[in-house]
Amino acid sequence: AFHRVQRFSTDWHANSFAGSTVRKITRGMWALDLLNDTILIALLPSVVMLVGSTLLLGWFWPLMGAVVAAGSVLFIMVTAMLSLGYVAPAARLANTWDTRLGGSLADAVSCNAVVKGFGAEAREEARLAWVVAKWRARTRRTWVRGTVNGTTQGTMLLLLRTAVIGLALMLWAWGEASAGDVAFVLTSFFVLQGYLRDIGTHIRNLQRSINDMEELVDFQAEPLGIEDRTTAGPIRISDGGISFDKVTFHYGNHRLPLYRDFSVEIAPGERVGLVGHSGSGKTTFVKLIQRLYDVNAGRILIDGQDIAEVAQASLRAQIAIVQQEPILFHRSLAENIAYARPSATQPEIEHAARLASAHEFIANLPKGYGTLVGERGVKLSGGERQRVAIARAFLADARVLILDEATSSLDSESEVLIQQAMERLMVGRTTLVIAHRLSTVRALDRLLVFDRGRIVEEGSHDQLIRLNGGIYRRLFERQALELTKGLVI
């Protein structure tokens, strides 16, 4: 399940609670263990002993064997019908709310800094209490139905026991069985009854296991977002030239495409800034290069290789990216930096950290590079997380580099140092910079200005700033004015 979940689409993960997904997987794992134990260790031996005991009784007294066999079959059928048709629907609904509860808990815990910042602990507790109340109500219904099932089983066993005892006494009264025979029959039946009771319990366990595993089965039915073709092989990027060839793309079920017959060429080693209003298509541009989505028509080529024809893992391993909001694992700083290249040595890790101006703050930590950063890097400041992410990109040493405003979270002093390091890093690499602050892209080779999925302007900063009424010029002047107002205040 984990293997498959990792390969679901970006949209699937964006629309799913991480806590709920984890809850589904862990519940399914426990259910699979219970299912195996129930069938192999408990249920099969009980069935074998039940059949053997029934045949033994039938060998000596056919009528007694027939009564026990009929009663046992009826008991198993009723138990199965109640478990699958009566208890299971309630358990399924309880599981749905259990999954939602796990998601709500994870959401509140992972956003604890926001909760504390707004003094909203009581509000979150009330929100969770509502979910817990719903979960308890559904769980209580499952317990009630399970109790009805168990009571029905007990009643049926009581009736079967009464029938067996009555039949044994009748056989004794008719002279067809001695007192010793009656004692043997009753002893055998009580042993048989124990196995029958166990079978009832095992059927209930099977029903619970099946319910808990249903969501894992749903994972198998969920289509993967992007699948490699059977002929897909590794991509070999030596220069880093990128080409969009008449690309048409739309998200999900959107009718209107964001890109239509979109074409652009980026030369090997060229440093390109992507500029535009929010929603203009610049972030989609880099997502398509990473093949987080497949295009609807056209091709995207890197060094002349169609990325739809190569293995995704190979493609992404050769593209370094620094996101606007870096996400770190709750692992050591060394592990987080080396995530781009797990085989990296400690000197290589430290060299990358120096390039990102991260070595100094890491060295001052009590455990240095062995310091655990907390979930999503919560123990570090925003600027420190950004620098660790930049060090990770340095270590990747990829021919294609994507920077999503990589210096936006740094203080002024660190920004100057990192900007200088970035200039060194960009040499000889194809670099795409998603620009939020236009002052950071002035020195790039070329700027692409996006508007509604089209490149409406392109050129250097000096060329675009001279276009009267141009989008880039308006954006630049607006940001310059805002900066001036900020300095005056």
GICORUR-V685978 format. One record per residue. PSI is psi as a letter, one per 20 degrees, with the letter a starting at -180 (none if undefined). Layout:
PSI
PSI
This chain:
g
g
g
g
h
h
j
r
r
h
g
g
h
h
j
q
p
g
h
g
g
g
g
g
g
h
h
h
g
h
h
g
g
h
g
g
g
g
g
h
h
g
g
g
h
g
g
g
h
g
g
g
h
g
h
g
g
h
g
g
n
g
g
g
h
g
g
g
g
g
h
g
g
g
g
g
g
g
g
g
g
g
g
h
i
g
g
g
h
g
h
g
h
h
h
g
h
g
g
h
g
g
g
g
g
h
g
g
g
h
k
h
h
g
g
h
h
j
k
k
g
h
g
h
h
h
g
h
h
g
g
g
g
g
g
g
g
h
h
h
h
g
g
g
h
h
g
g
g
g
g
g
g
g
g
h
h
g
g
g
g
g
g
g
g
g
h
g
h
g
h
g
h
i
j
i
q
r
h
h
g
g
h
g
g
g
g
g
g
h
g
h
h
g
h
g
g
g
h
g
g
h
g
h
h
g
g
g
g
g
g
h
i
h
h
h
h
h
g
h
i
p
q
q
g
p
p
q
q
h
j
p
a
q
q
o
o
h
g
j
p
p
p
o
n
l
p
p
p
q
p
c
j
p
g
p
q
g
p
o
l
p
p
q
p
p
q
p
i
q
o
p
p
o
q
r
r
p
j
i
j
h
h
h
g
h
h
h
h
i
l
i
q
q
q
h
q
a
q
p
p
p
k
j
p
o
i
i
i
r
p
g
g
g
g
h
i
j
o
q
p
o
q
h
n
q
p
q
q
m
a
r
h
g
h
g
g
j
h
h
n
h
j
q
r
g
h
h
g
h
g
h
h
g
h
j
k
i
g
g
h
g
h
i
q
g
j
c
i
j
p
p
i
r
p
j
k
h
i
q
r
g
h
g
g
g
h
g
h
g
h
h
h
g
h
h
l
q
h
p
p
p
o
n
m
i
j
h
j
q
r
g
g
h
g
g
g
h
h
g
h
h
g
g
h
h
p
j
q
o
p
p
o
o
p
h
o
i
h
i
j
h
j
q
h
q
p
p
o
q
o
l
j
q
o
i
q
q
a
r
g
h
g
h
i
i
o
p
j
q
g
g
g
g
g
g
h
g
h
h
g
h
g
g
h
h
h
g
none
